Every structure is written in C-alpha cells, then in structure tokens.
C-alpha cells in the first residue's frame, strides 16, 4: 500500500517524494504535496518555523480525519494544520497571488478570521 495511511484507514492519492527532507511533519510520509511550487514553498516555511512543534498536510474530502470549516455551500479544508510549541493551532490556506481577490478566497479568509477570533 502506498501513500499516507490515515487514522480512518484511508490513504492519500499520492505521497510527497521530493528531495527536501521535512523534519517536523507529524506523519512518516506527506500526502498529496508536490516537490516544487508555491504550496511546497509554503510547507517549507511552516516546517522551519521556530515556534513549530509539528504540522500536517491537511487532506481535503476527509471529514472524519481532516480539519475543516463550513462554508456557505460545502466544507473548506485548509492546506496545512500546525501545532505550535505553546499548543496553539495554526491553520494555513495558501493562495497564489492570482487568486487573492476571488470570491472563494474572500469567503475562506472571512471564515478563517472568524474561527481565529474564537477563544
């Protein structure tokens, strides 16, 4: 069996196989992450954050095992979920510059800000 086995027994469609060795990912393999591009660059920044304990690549479409927030039409699965050294949770949804002003991005930003403001 290839890919990242999740607690539910589901496996990622494919696993990261790039040259960079992530040191703080929670699982032994990283599901559905390319070895280049902006999302990969974002994962490297997260992996090297000085206040990071561990992180995961949050896989979409897995409501029982992945972190999600409700939108007006479905579920929103942010790209990454991280645990910081002080036990706060950091949730990251990466969007390229070409998508910053889309309605989908605006809705996700609003939902994230609302979730982040809750204590």
N, C-alpha and C positions, 0 to 999 in steps of 0.2 A: 504494500500500500504506500503510495507517495503522497506528499503534501503534509499539511499540518493537521494532526488529529485534534479535534476539539472535544470538550467535555461531553457533548451530546453524541459523540461518535462520528460526526460529520467531518469531512476532510476538505481542505481548501482545494479549489480547482487546480492550482499550481503553487509552487513554492519559490521563494527567492533563491537564486543561485549565482549571485554576483560575487565579485572579488572582495568587496568590503566586508569585513567581519564585524557584525554588530555585537556589542558587548553587554548591552543592558536589556535586550528583548527577553520577555518573560518565558517564552517557549523555545525549544531547541531549534525550530525552524520558523520561518516567517512566511505566512500565507499571502499570496497574491500581491507581491511587491516586485516591480521591475528593478533591474540593476542599474538604471540610469533614469534621468529625467527629474522634473521638479518635485514629484512626490517622493522619490528616492532621496533627493537632497534634503527635503523636509525631515524624513526619517533619520538621516544622519545628524541633523541639528538636534533633534529630540534625543537621540542616543548619546550625544556628547554633552547634554545639558548638565551643568554642575549640581543642580538640585534634584536630579532624577534618580529614583530608586529602580524602576523598571517600566517597560512600555509594551504595548501590543499593537499589531496591525489589526484594526477592527474590521472584521469581515461583514459585508452587507448581506441582507437577506437571511440572517440567522437570529430571529427574535428571541430564542431561548438561550443563546450563548454570547451574543454580541450586545454592546451598548447601543441603544437607540433612543431617539426622542421623537414624539409625534409631530407631524406637520399637518397642514390643513387637508392633505389628501392621502398621506401614507406615513411611512416611517423614514426617519433620517438617521443614517449610520455614519457618524463621523469617521474620518480616516484612521485616526490614532487615539488611543487612550493610554495615559501615563499615570503612574503613581509617583508622587514626589517624596522626597526624604521626610517631609513633615506630615505625610499621609494625606495631603490634599490630592485631588484628582484633577489632572489636566486633560482636556478633551480638545483635539485638534482636527479641524476640517480644512484641508488645503485646497485653495482655488487658485488657478493660474490667473495672471493679470487680464487675460481676455474674458474672464467670467466674473469679474468683480462686481459688475453692475447688473447682472441678470436677476430676474425675479426670484429664481430658485436660490441664488446666493443670498439675496436680501432676506428671504424668509428664513433660511438656515442661520444667518447671522442674528436675526431677531430672536429666534428660538434659543440659540446658544447664549445670548446675552441674558435672556430671561432665566434660563437654567442656572447660569453662573451667578446670578444675583440672589438666588435662594440659599438660605443657610441651613 
